[in-house]
């Protein structure tokens, strides 16, 4: 079994983080969404969301070229954690104990997979 490149794992984590920023911007854009072509094209939240999501995808696809999907995809699951945190901080959405328990299990799973990959 080949050794995992930690730089690729970090790049994947960055892709997850950036993708979560895209989700936040999608939500902000959706909150002011109007189905008028001029307003759609000037909805800067949606424009930022698409750009950031594209950047995240480029990073992730590059990482996929270098490492196994079964190792990288669980790291993408951390985007749920970032999205939850961003929703709480920036959108003032309520986050309950069950959601925080989910965060714990996501982190546990990613840690276990990363530890297995590092062997």
Buried (B, 14 or more C-beta within 10 A) or exposed (E): EEEBEEEBBEBBBBBBBBBBBBBBBBBBBEEEBEEEEEEEEEBEBBBBBBEBBEBBBEBBEBBBEEBEEEBBEBBBBBBBBBBBBBBEEEEEEEBEEEBEEBBEEBEEEBEEBBEEBEE
